[in-house]
């Protein structure tokens, strides 16, 4: 079933909302209401067809692959913190990005934790992210 209105999206699953959010970031399209972005697939009856052009836009906007294009901008940052779960399909990309940042001398922290992508959010935020950035900001005084 296609999600073709804001009401349908609000009633949709987390996955549907996430796909539309990523689409807005990776493939914006001011000429494509109501979401003003392009999805990497289209519904054709009860099946999906893949749009190679949109898929290429998404790929071009993956942060871990963009580090070398934006070295001077990234080097202006004080630090970046990344983490990934042992059961998270995004962890490899985060580790790749951390390695790229280290290579171009951008201060960063990468940690793994037991769990999936959205596990332990509150715990990770309070025990890892806040202390990391507090230390960075205090050392910058």
Secondary structure, DSSP 8 states (H G I E B T S, - for coil): ----SHHHHHHS-HHHHHHHHHHHHHSB-TTSTTTTB--SEEEETTEEEE-HHHHHHHHHT-HHHHGGGGHHHHTTSS-EEEEEETT-TTHHHHHHHHHHHHHTT--EEEEEESS-TTTTHHHHIIIIIHHHHHHHHHHT-
